[in-house]
């Protein structure tokens, strides 16, 4: 199966509808970007392998490099015609079942691992500052900051009020106190009702949680998504 790059997709659209119409399409389309979590979970926070890296590269340097690269990619997307760009921040990765299980002392008493959440918050603060700067520097750009960290953290802290019974364990898992040590697979056990769990597997939230996140980003206030929500973005005056 062919894997398309965004540049190839752009060129394919231009070839089909022409440069002028494609420009209008790109300027008024809504682009959603969610990256960052895996850079921490599968790199900087990888058990055992990451210990040397963390000694050689302090968190500030690692996050700074991520933000610098992100700036290049977001600017490149803008240069290709995108104007309405929603960027989700990194969620509370210290609360996922995987991090709870590999940090048993930090997650004592069903709590979240502290250091991963600190990394996420460090990244998120710089990400928001980056988007603010890009909005000011790039003409007609509309970069939107989606605070997924805040929303998911709120769900975890107040899970029962959202209708969940479990906010720390994976619905689908096979090993670990929180079923977070081995990815969901054919031999895993699965909970009876996934809609009552915050986490589906060691890393990802359930569809029920994703639905809440989506609703709050579509119609939420500036505490959830800044400076406007998705519905307001879609209703904003067309460009071109």
N, C-alpha and C positions, 0 to 999 in steps of 0.2 A: 504494500500500500504506500502510495506517495505521501511524503511529509512535506507540507507547504510552509515556507517561511512567510512572514508578513509582507515582505517585499514582493515575493512571487504572487501572493494573493492580490496585492495592490495592482500589479501589472496586469493580472488576469482581468480584474474588474475594469481597468482602463481600456483594455483591448475589446471588451464587450459593450461598454456604454459610452466610451469616449472620454477624453480628458476633462472637459468642462463639467459633465454630469458626475463623473467620478469625484471631482473636487468637492462638489456640493454634498455628495454622499458621505465622503470622509469627514467633512467638517461638521455634519449634523448627526453622524453615527455616535453611539455611546460605546466607548471602549472600557472594559473592566480588566484590571490587572491585580493578580494576587500572587505575590512571590515573597520569599524571605524565610519562611519557616524551615524549609528543607536545608537552607544554607546553615542554619543553626543545628537542627536535629541530626542531619546526616553528614555534618562536617565538624563544626566547632565543638559540638556537644557529643560527638560519637564516643561511646565508652572506650576507655583505654587508649585508643589511637589519638584522641584529642588532647590528652594530658600534656604532651610535649608541645603541641601547637599553642595551647593556652599559656604555657610558660614563655614561649617565644613571641607570641603575638597577643598583646593585651586586648581586652574586649573593645576598648575605644578604637584601637587601630583596625580591628576586624570589622566593626560596624562602620567605621569611616570609609573603608575600602568598598563595602557593600553600597553605601550611599553614593559614593563617587561613581561607581559603575551604573547604579540606578539612574543617576542624573543623565548620563550619556544615553542610556536606552530610552528614557522618557523624552528627551530632547529629539532623539532620532524619530520617535513615533510622531512627535509634533511636526517635524520637518517633512514627514510623509503625508501630512494633511490632517491628522487627528487633532481635534480641539476639545471634545468632551471626554475627559479621561478620569475614570474612577479608580483610585488606588487604595486597596485594602491594606491595613497594617498587619503586623504579626500578632496573632492571638496569644493568650496565656499558655505558652508551650510547656511551662513547668507544671501545668495541671493535667496534661494528657496522661493516660495510664502508663505509657512507656516511661516517661520521666519520673512518675511516682514510684514505679517499680525499681528503676536503676538508682534512685536516690532515696532509699528507705528511711534514712535518718532525717533527711530534709522533709520527707512527706509523712513523718510520724503523725499519728492522729488524723489520718485522712487528709492532711494538708497538701499543698502544692510545693514542688521543688523551687527554692528561692532563686538560685542563680540563673536558671533559664528564663524565668520571668523578668529578672533584672535586665538580661540581655535584650529581651523583646521590648521592654520599656525604653531602653537606651536607643534602640533602632527606631522605635516609633516616634520618639521626640524629634530625632533628626529627619525622619521621613516627613513629618508634618512641616518642619521648617523648610525642607527642600521644596515641597509642593507650594508653599506660600511664596517662595522665591520665584519658582517657575511661573506661577500665575502673574507675578508682577513683571517678569522679564520677557515673556513670550506673548506677543500681541494676540488678543482674542482667545487665549487659552483658558480653559475651565478645568483645572485640576481639582478633583474632589477627594477629600481625605475620609475614608471609611474606617471608623474606629471599631473594628471587629474585636480587638482586645477588650474594650470596655463592655461590649455586648455579651461576649462569651463569659467573661469574668462575672458579670451580673447574673447570668443564668446559673453558673456554678454555685455562686454564693446563695442564691435564692431559688434553688432548683425545685423545691416542693411547690412554691407558688406558681411555677410554670407548668406544673403537672408531672414532673419527673420524680422517680423513686430513687434513682442512683445517679450521682454526679461525679464519681471517681473511677469506676470500673468500666472496662470494655464490654459491650454486649456480646461481641464475638472474640473469643480468645482461648488460650490453651494453657498458659503458664504465667505465674506471678501472682502476687497478692491481689493486684488489680487487673489480672489477665492482660498485662501490657508487655510481656517479654517476647512473645512470638506473634508475628503478624497473623491475621485471620486467614484460615485456609480450610481445606476439606476435612481435616481432623479436629478442627476447633469446635468447642461447644458454643451454642448460640442461646442467648436469653429468650425467654418466652415472648416478651413484648418489647421490641426495640424502641417503641415510641416513649417508653418510660425511662430510657437511658439517655444521658447527655452524650456519651461517646459510643460510637459503633464499634471501632477497633482500637488498637493501641495508640493511634495517631489522629483519627478523624472523628468529627462530631456526627451524630445521627441525622437523618433527614429531618426529624422533628426540630432539632436545633437549627439546622440550616434554614428551615422555613421561618423561624423566629428572626434569625439574622437578616434574611432577605426582607421581611416585612419592616423591620426597623430601619434598614437602609433605604427602602423605598419611600417611607413616610415619616421617618424619625426626625427629631429636632437636631440642632447643631451639636449637641453633646454626643450623638451617635454618628453623624455624618456632616462634614463641614466643607464649605460654607452653606451649601444647599443639599437637599436630599435628591434621590434619583428621580422622583416624580417631578420635582421642580426643574431638574436639569433637562428632562425630556420635554418639558413645556417651555423651556427657554426659547427666546427668539431665534429662528433659524439663521444661520450664517450664509454668506454667499449671495 
